[in-house]
Amino acid sequence: VLQWMYRKPSLTHEVINAYVDLAIESGKAQIDSGVHDILMCVDYGYRNSSWMSPKHFHEFVEPALRRQCDAWHKRGAWAILHSDGNTRSIMDHMVEGGIDAYQCIDVQAGMDLSEVKQRIGDRVCLMGNVALQILEKGTHSEVRGEVERCIRSAASGGGYVLSPSANVSIGTNASNYLHMIEVAKRIGKYPL
């Protein structure tokens, strides 16, 4: 599909719109059965950058994302976008696409939570950025430091949900995960 953006743009629009039509119908059915928000798991980046240029994201993805989010908003649900990778170059376009929350904020891809908060934190809820490698192999002291870093970076003014920066695997240290929750309950309540 990334190659088609250059070589076959009309086909790219058709493919993206076909998938969006399916996603909208699936989301509507979920919302009608009682779901309050839809989590879209779409990785727009990798370790160093976004998968596509901001120009291509704006042309191909942003209108489709907007159509999807608008459909769910009309039914009263929130649209949460999960994206691994470095999305720095397309973050504003993601927000313009109509998302209500951005989940992941991939610390391993160099995403700086303070920068993300400053750029888009007044327009969407931010979720994530706790480093998985610390949850998996760190000490309780390191986990506490990660929680403190994230809260210090993004919680001021509201609009932040503490969570890991990516999917938690079955191999994650349960003791560290529970410790993250305990620390968050202790220091992460509003008002800070």
Salt bridges, closest charged atoms under 4 A:
ASP21 OD1 - ARG67 NH1 2.81
GLU25 OE2 - LYS28 NZ 3.50
ASP32 OD1 - ARG75 NE 2.85
ASP43 OD1 - HIS82 NE2 3.62
GLU59 OE2 - HIS13 NE2 3.83
GLU62 OE1 - HIS58 ND1 2.91
GLU62 OE1 - HIS93 ND1 2.73
ASP70 OD1 - ARG66 NH1 3.31
ASP84 OD1 - HIS82 NE2 3.32
ASP92 OD2 - ARG119 NH2 2.88
ASP92 OD1 - ARG123 NH2 2.66
GLU96 OE2 - ARG123 NH1 3.63
ASP100 OD2 - HIS73 NE2 2.62
GLU115 OE2 - ARG88 NE 3.17
GLU115 OE2 - ARG119 NH1 3.79
ASP122 OD1 - ARG123 NE 3.99
GLU146 OE2 - ARG149 NH2 2.67
GLU182 OE1 - HIS179 ND1 3.90
